Amino acid sequence: MVRVLDRAAFEEIATGLALVVVPAFVGQVLLGEALTGVAVPTARIAGIALIALGVACWKNSGLLGMLVYSAAVMFYLGYVGLVESFAGVLLWPAVGLHAVLSALLWRSHAKTNPS
């Protein structure tokens, strides 16, 4: 029997994936307005957070959830800075901070779960 937490985790991951892939559509069906402009990258970061939350609950590992979140946000913000037209003063420091956090979380995860 599937645990309620597993089902909730799956639903959060699915919602997060939808926000990452088609944020404008999710905004339209959820809020009645398509997301545009700065709302799109913001929604995608929220989607990444939902995916990480789902992973943390599904795998019963907050450490893994934070690793997924930090690494995914690092890559996405780097993409936003290099490819898209969004680039605030704290964009690259945030990318660097998430790179450091991802490395530390990866190291901690590797120590906790040796292969």
C-alpha positions in Angstrom: 0.0 0.0 0.0 1.3 3.4 -1.0 1.9 5.7 2.0 0.1 9.0 2.0 3.4 10.8 2.2 4.6 9.0 -0.9 1.5 10.1 -2.8 1.8 13.7 -1.6 5.5 13.7 -2.6 4.6 12.4 -6.1 2.0 15.1 -6.5 4.4 17.8 -5.4 7.1 16.5 -7.8 4.5 16.5 -10.7 3.4 20.0 -9.9 7.0 21.2 -9.7 7.8 19.6 -13.0 4.8 21.4 -14.5 5.9 24.7 -13.1 9.4 24.2 -14.5 8.3 23.0 -18.0 5.1 25.1 -18.6 4.9 27.8 -16.0 2.6 30.1 -18.1 0.1 27.2 -18.5 0.1 26.4 -14.8 -0.5 30.0 -14.0 -3.4 30.1 -16.4 -5.1 27.0 -15.0 -4.3 27.7 -11.4 -4.7 31.5 -11.2 -6.6 32.4 -14.3 -3.7 34.4 -15.8 -0.8 33.2 -17.8 2.6 34.0 -16.2 4.8 36.4 -18.1 8.0 38.4 -17.5 9.8 37.9 -14.3 7.0 35.6 -13.0 8.3 32.8 -15.3 11.7 32.3 -13.7 10.2 32.9 -10.3 7.6 30.1 -11.0 10.4 27.8 -12.2 12.3 28.3 -9.0 9.1 27.5 -7.0 8.8 24.4 -9.2 12.3 23.4 -8.4 11.5 23.9 -4.7 8.4 21.7 -5.0 10.5 19.0 -6.7 13.1 19.1 -3.9 10.3 19.0 -1.3 8.9 15.9 -3.0 12.2 14.2 -3.2 12.9 15.0 0.5 9.6 13.5 1.6 9.7 10.5 -0.8 13.2 9.5 0.1 12.8 10.6 3.8 16.0 12.7 3.4 16.0 16.4 4.0 19.7 16.4 3.0 18.9 14.9 -0.4 16.1 17.4 -0.9 18.3 20.4 -0.1 21.0 19.0 -2.4 18.5 18.6 -5.3 17.2 22.2 -4.6 20.6 23.9 -4.3 22.1 22.2 -7.4 19.0 22.7 -9.6 18.7 26.4 -8.6 22.4 26.9 -9.2 22.1 25.5 -12.8 18.9 27.3 -13.5 20.1 30.7 -12.2 23.3 30.2 -14.2 21.1 29.5 -17.3 19.0 32.6 -16.6 22.1 34.8 -16.3 23.8 33.4 -19.5 20.8 32.9 -21.8 17.9 34.9 -20.6 17.7 38.7 -20.1 17.3 38.6 -16.3 20.4 39.5 -14.3 20.1 41.4 -11.0 23.1 42.5 -8.9 22.8 39.3 -6.7 22.3 36.8 -9.5 25.9 35.7 -9.7 26.6 35.7 -6.0 23.5 33.5 -5.6 24.9 31.1 -8.3 28.2 31.0 -6.4 26.5 30.5 -3.0 24.4 27.6 -4.4 27.6 26.1 -6.0 29.3 26.1 -2.6 26.2 24.8 -0.8 25.8 22.1 -3.4 29.4 20.9 -3.0 29.0 20.9 0.8 25.7 19.0 0.6 27.1 16.6 -1.9 30.0 15.9 0.4 27.8 15.4 3.4 25.4 13.2 1.4 28.4 11.0 0.2 29.6 10.6 3.8 26.1 9.6 4.9 25.4 7.2 2.0 28.7 5.6 0.9 28.3 3.6 -2.3 
